[in-house]
C-alpha cells in the first residue's frame, strides 16, 4: 500500500515569463500532474496555487524543496488537505 496525501502548494513568486514552467517542473520530473493550477498576476507578483489530490507521501517533501528553490519564489506555503490510502 502506498500512502498518499492531498496537498495544496500556495506560492508568491516573481511575475516573469519563465516562472510558471519552472514551477511545474518538479511535478513533471516525478510523473505527477497537478489536479489544480491557478495563477494570477498582482503587480510584480505571481500568485500561484498548485493542488494534487493524491500525491505519494514520500514525494511531498521533495516537491516542496524543489519549489522553494525555484528562482523567483518569494514565499511557499504547503497545506495538507487529507490523507488517503491507495492499493499498491
C-alpha positions, 0 to 999 in steps of 0.5 A: 500500500502506498500512502498518499496525501492531498496537498495544496502548494500556495506560492508568491513568486516573481511575475516573469515569463519563465516562472510558471514552467519552472514551477511545474517542473518538479511535478513533471520530473516525478510523473505527477500532474497537478489536479489544480493550477491557478495563477494570477498576476498582482503587480510584480507578483505571481500568485500561484496555487498548485493542488494534487489530490493524491500525491505519494507521501514520500514525494511531498517533501521533495516537491516542496524543496524543489519549489522553494528553490525555484528562482523567483519564489518569494514565499511557499506555503504547503497545506495538507488537505487529507490523507488517503490510502491507495492499493499498491 
